[in-house]
Amino acid sequence: MSLQNPSSTGPNTEPWQWPEEQWRSEVNRVRAGRSLVDTDVSRRWPEEAQCAVLIAYDSDHETPYLRDGQTSPGSLAQGEYGSRSAVPRILDMLARHEVPTSFYVPAVSALLHPQDIEGYVAGGHEVAVHGWIHERNTALPYEAELDLISRAADVLEKLSGTRPSGIRTPSWDFSQSTLKVIKELGFSYDSSLMADDEPYELNADGAPTGIIEIPVEWIRDDAPYFMMDRFGGLRPHLSPYDVERIWVDEFEAAHAAGGVFELTLHPHISGHRSRLAMVDRLLSHIRTFDNVWFGTHAQLADHLRTKFILTTQG
């Protein structure tokens, strides 16, 4: 049996048939560029801190259900809890610990709950883009993705009074067009990808873009540990104490390395009482360490942009 020559294959061939030029092109389309970590540990982070701590809340609320057409009152109530019950107690907790935080907000969440945005701004927190309706951006053509993100930024600017400088894609992934959209709309940084423990510059087809990536990780996200679907097989529901131990280990390792500890939470997931207590204990533990800087993702991006003289490439 003869195999088709990979060099003559079209776009619908299997990956194992791709010529080297094709798989290299796919890998290099969006890639980690230079590391944005000073070799001098004492000069890496703002205020010459040993470790930078970034807390983020993705305020999805009802939007993942709406995105999937799940409009039953039971489903939407789970999302509504995020704004009605969780956000007020989260803001109280953050104020007690004096922790500026980044809130990534789908525009539909902001329009449904404008009082949330008022609370975030009043607390000195960052409001950043997280899509329009928590859409699966990886399935969108360029025109649709550009339109949704552009309108989302407009909504958040109107409600918060400040144009968002950062974005986190709803799916923690890029489509073929996402980086182009981010560049076109002038975002300073993204926080969706996972190529490093520390911040880095994004490259597009091997060329630097000037866009800062503040990486995330599923290990440091509450959703994999606590989400559930009563009609499916998704029922992890780990003990908050078990998850807390993982995050303590992650923080302590970041502190020892002189790095960044970035944690992603969701009001409708970790805003429940037992889980909020978990986050409260974690923040108390972090506060026992010397030389830790708490800041928003935008503040860290501003620090890195000035330090490394980054300019966004058109």
C-alpha positions as CSV (number, residue, x, y, z in Angstrom):
1,M,0.0,0.0,0.0
2,S,1.4,3.4,-0.9
3,L,0.9,6.5,1.2
4,Q,0.0,9.9,-0.2
5,N,2.9,12.2,-0.4
6,P,2.5,14.7,2.6
7,S,4.0,17.5,0.6
8,S,1.0,17.3,-1.8
9,T,-1.7,17.1,0.8
10,G,-4.4,19.7,1.4
11,P,-5.6,21.3,4.6
12,N,-7.9,18.4,5.4
13,T,-5.2,15.8,5.7
14,E,-4.3,14.1,9.0
15,P,-1.6,15.7,11.2
16,W,0.7,12.7,10.7
17,Q,0.6,13.6,7.0
18,W,1.6,17.2,7.5
19,P,4.9,18.3,6.0
20,E,7.4,19.9,8.4
21,E,6.6,23.3,7.1
22,Q,3.0,22.9,8.1
23,W,3.5,21.6,11.6
24,R,6.2,24.2,12.3
25,S,3.8,26.9,11.1
26,E,1.1,25.7,13.5
27,V,3.5,25.6,16.5
28,N,4.9,29.1,15.8
29,R,1.7,30.9,15.1
30,V,1.4,31.9,18.7
31,R,4.5,31.1,20.8
32,A,6.2,32.2,24.0
33,G,8.9,34.8,23.2
34,R,11.4,36.3,25.6
35,S,11.0,35.8,29.3
36,L,10.1,38.9,31.2
37,V,12.0,38.0,34.3
38,D,15.0,40.0,35.4
39,T,18.0,37.8,36.3
40,D,18.4,40.0,39.4
41,V,15.8,38.6,41.8
42,S,15.7,41.8,43.8
43,R,14.6,43.8,40.7
44,R,12.0,41.5,39.2
45,W,8.8,42.7,40.7
46,P,7.3,46.0,41.9
47,E,8.7,47.3,45.2
48,E,11.7,44.9,44.8
49,A,9.5,42.1,46.2
50,Q,10.6,38.5,46.4
51,C,7.3,37.2,45.0
52,A,4.4,38.8,43.0
53,V,0.9,37.6,44.0
54,L,-1.9,38.1,41.5
55,I,-5.5,37.1,42.5
56,A,-8.1,37.0,39.7
57,Y,-11.8,36.4,39.7
58,D,-13.5,35.4,36.5
59,S,-17.0,36.9,37.1
60,D,-18.8,34.5,34.7
61,H,-22.1,34.3,36.6
62,E,-24.9,33.3,34.2
63,T,-22.9,33.6,31.0
64,P,-21.6,30.0,30.6
65,Y,-25.2,28.7,30.8
66,L,-26.6,31.4,28.5
67,R,-23.8,30.7,26.0
68,D,-24.9,27.0,25.8
69,G,-28.6,27.9,25.7
70,Q,-29.2,26.6,29.2
71,T,-32.0,29.0,30.2
72,S,-33.7,26.9,32.9
73,P,-34.1,28.9,36.2
74,G,-32.1,26.3,38.1
75,S,-29.1,26.7,35.9
76,L,-29.3,30.5,35.8
77,A,-29.7,30.6,39.6
78,Q,-26.3,28.9,40.0
79,G,-24.8,31.8,38.1
80,E,-26.9,34.5,39.8
81,Y,-25.5,33.3,43.1
82,G,-22.1,34.7,42.0
83,S,-23.3,38.2,42.0
84,R,-26.1,38.1,44.6
85,S,-24.3,36.3,47.4
86,A,-20.6,35.8,46.5
87,V,-19.4,39.1,45.2
88,P,-20.3,41.2,48.3
89,R,-18.5,38.8,50.7
90,I,-15.5,38.5,48.3
91,L,-15.1,42.2,48.2
92,D,-15.3,42.3,52.0
93,M,-12.6,39.7,52.2
94,L,-10.3,41.4,49.7
95,A,-10.7,44.7,51.6
96,R,-9.7,43.0,54.9
97,H,-6.6,41.6,53.3
98,E,-5.9,44.8,51.3
99,V,-5.5,42.7,48.1
100,P,-6.0,44.6,44.8
101,T,-7.6,42.0,42.4
102,S,-8.3,41.6,38.7
103,F,-11.9,40.9,37.8
104,Y,-12.3,39.4,34.3
105,V,-15.9,40.1,33.3
106,P,-18.0,38.9,30.3
107,A,-19.9,41.9,29.0
108,V,-23.3,40.2,29.5
109,S,-22.4,39.6,33.2
110,A,-21.6,43.3,33.5
111,L,-24.9,44.4,31.9
112,L,-26.9,42.0,34.1
113,H,-25.0,43.1,37.3
114,P,-23.7,46.6,36.9
115,Q,-23.5,46.9,40.7
116,D,-20.7,44.4,40.6
117,I,-18.6,46.7,38.4
118,E,-19.3,49.6,40.8
119,G,-18.1,47.4,43.7
120,Y,-14.9,46.4,41.8
121,V,-14.0,50.0,41.0
122,A,-14.8,51.3,44.5
123,G,-12.5,48.6,45.9
124,G,-9.6,49.7,43.7
125,H,-9.7,46.5,41.6
126,E,-9.1,46.0,37.9
127,V,-11.9,45.3,35.5
128,A,-10.7,43.4,32.4
129,V,-12.3,41.7,29.3
130,H,-13.5,38.1,29.4
131,G,-15.5,37.9,26.2
132,W,-19.1,39.0,25.5
133,I,-21.1,36.0,26.7
134,H,-18.3,33.6,27.6
135,E,-18.4,32.5,24.0
136,R,-16.1,29.8,22.7
137,N,-13.8,32.1,20.9
138,T,-11.9,29.2,19.3
139,A,-14.9,28.5,17.1
140,L,-15.4,32.0,15.9
141,P,-14.3,33.6,12.6
142,Y,-12.1,36.7,12.8
143,E,-15.0,39.2,12.2
144,A,-17.2,37.8,14.9
145,E,-14.4,37.6,17.5
146,L,-13.3,41.1,16.8
147,D,-16.9,42.4,17.0
148,L,-17.6,40.7,20.3
149,I,-14.4,41.7,22.1
150,S,-14.6,45.2,20.8
151,R,-18.2,45.6,22.1
152,A,-17.2,43.9,25.4
153,A,-14.4,46.4,25.9
154,D,-16.8,49.3,25.2
155,V,-19.3,48.0,27.7
156,L,-16.7,47.6,30.5
157,E,-15.3,51.1,29.7
158,K,-18.7,52.6,30.0
159,L,-19.6,50.9,33.3
160,S,-16.2,51.2,35.0
161,G,-15.0,54.5,33.6
162,T,-11.7,53.0,32.4
163,R,-10.8,51.3,29.1
164,P,-9.7,47.8,29.9
165,S,-6.0,47.1,29.2
166,G,-6.1,43.4,29.6
167,I,-8.0,40.4,28.3
168,R,-8.5,36.8,29.3
169,T,-10.2,34.7,26.6
170,P,-13.3,32.8,27.8
171,S,-11.9,29.5,26.8
172,W,-8.3,30.1,27.9
173,D,-7.3,29.5,24.3
174,F,-6.7,31.3,21.1
175,S,-8.4,30.9,17.8
176,Q,-6.6,31.5,14.5
177,S,-7.5,35.2,14.9
178,T,-7.3,35.9,18.6
179,L,-3.8,37.4,18.7
180,K,-4.7,39.5,15.7
181,V,-7.8,40.8,17.5
182,I,-5.8,41.5,20.7
183,K,-3.2,43.5,18.7
184,E,-5.9,45.4,16.7
185,L,-7.8,46.4,19.8
186,G,-4.6,47.6,21.6
187,F,-4.6,45.4,24.7
188,S,-1.5,45.6,26.7
189,Y,-1.5,42.1,28.0
190,D,-3.3,38.7,27.9
191,S,-3.8,36.1,30.6
192,S,-5.0,33.0,28.9
193,L,-2.0,30.8,28.0
194,M,0.3,28.4,29.9
195,A,3.8,28.3,28.3
196,D,5.7,29.3,31.5
197,D,5.4,29.9,35.2
198,E,6.4,33.5,34.8
199,P,5.4,36.3,32.4
200,Y,6.7,36.4,28.9
201,E,6.2,38.3,25.6
202,L,4.0,36.7,23.0
203,N,5.5,36.0,19.6
204,A,3.5,35.7,16.4
205,D,5.0,33.6,13.6
206,G,8.4,34.0,15.3
207,A,8.2,37.8,15.6
208,P,7.8,39.7,19.0
209,T,4.4,41.4,19.4
210,G,5.0,43.6,22.5
211,I,2.0,41.9,24.2
212,I,2.7,40.6,27.7
213,E,1.4,37.1,28.6
214,I,0.7,36.6,32.3
215,P,0.2,32.8,32.3
216,V,-2.5,30.8,34.0
217,E,-2.7,27.2,35.0
218,W,-5.5,24.7,35.7
219,I,-3.7,23.7,38.9
220,R,-4.3,27.2,40.2
221,D,-8.0,27.5,39.1
222,D,-10.9,26.5,41.3
223,A,-13.1,25.2,38.4
224,P,-11.4,21.8,37.9
225,Y,-11.7,21.0,41.6
226,F,-15.3,22.2,42.4
227,M,-17.4,22.3,39.2
228,M,-20.1,19.7,38.8
229,D,-22.8,18.6,36.3
230,R,-25.6,16.6,37.8
231,F,-26.6,15.1,34.5
232,G,-23.0,14.3,33.4
233,G,-19.8,12.8,34.8
234,L,-18.4,16.0,36.2
235,R,-18.5,15.6,40.0
236,P,-15.1,16.2,41.5
237,H,-16.1,18.4,44.5
238,L,-12.9,18.1,46.4
239,S,-12.5,19.2,50.0
240,P,-11.5,22.8,50.2
241,Y,-8.7,21.8,52.6
242,D,-7.2,19.5,49.9
243,V,-7.3,22.3,47.3
244,E,-5.9,24.8,49.8
245,R,-2.9,22.6,50.4
246,I,-2.2,22.5,46.6
247,W,-2.3,26.3,46.4
248,V,-0.2,26.8,49.5
249,D,2.5,24.5,47.9
250,E,2.2,26.5,44.6
251,F,2.6,29.8,46.4
252,E,5.5,28.7,48.6
253,A,7.3,27.3,45.5
254,A,6.8,30.5,43.6
255,H,8.1,32.5,46.6
256,A,11.2,30.3,46.9
257,A,11.9,30.8,43.2
258,G,11.3,34.5,43.3
259,G,8.4,34.2,40.9
260,V,4.7,34.9,40.3
261,F,1.9,33.2,42.1
262,E,-1.3,33.7,40.0
263,L,-4.6,32.3,41.2
264,T,-7.9,32.2,39.3
265,L,-11.2,32.0,41.1
266,H,-14.9,32.3,40.2
267,P,-17.5,34.0,42.4
268,H,-20.2,31.4,41.7
269,I,-17.7,28.6,42.5
270,S,-15.4,29.8,45.3
271,G,-17.8,32.4,46.7
272,H,-19.6,29.7,48.7
273,R,-18.9,29.9,52.5
274,S,-16.6,26.9,53.0
275,R,-14.6,27.8,49.9
276,L,-14.4,31.5,50.7
277,A,-12.9,30.4,54.1
278,M,-10.3,28.5,52.1
279,V,-9.3,31.5,50.1
280,D,-9.3,33.6,53.3
281,R,-6.9,31.2,55.0
282,L,-4.7,31.2,51.9
283,L,-4.4,35.0,51.9
284,S,-3.7,35.0,55.6
285,H,-0.9,32.5,55.1
286,I,0.6,34.5,52.2
287,R,0.6,37.6,54.4
288,T,2.9,35.9,56.9
289,F,5.7,35.9,54.3
290,D,8.0,38.9,54.0
291,N,8.6,40.8,50.7
292,V,5.4,39.8,48.9
293,W,3.8,42.2,46.5
294,F,0.1,42.0,45.8
295,G,-1.1,43.7,42.6
296,T,-3.5,43.5,39.7
297,H,-2.5,41.9,36.4
298,A,-2.6,45.4,34.8
299,Q,-0.2,46.8,37.4
300,L,2.3,44.0,36.8
301,A,1.9,44.4,33.0
302,D,2.7,48.1,33.4
303,H,5.7,47.4,35.5
304,L,7.0,44.9,32.9
305,R,6.3,47.1,29.9
306,T,8.3,49.9,31.4
307,K,11.1,47.6,32.6
308,F,11.6,45.8,29.3
309,I,10.7,48.7,27.1
310,L,7.9,46.8,25.3
311,T,6.0,48.4,22.4
312,T,3.0,46.7,20.7
313,Q,3.8,45.8,17.2
314,G,1.2,46.5,14.6
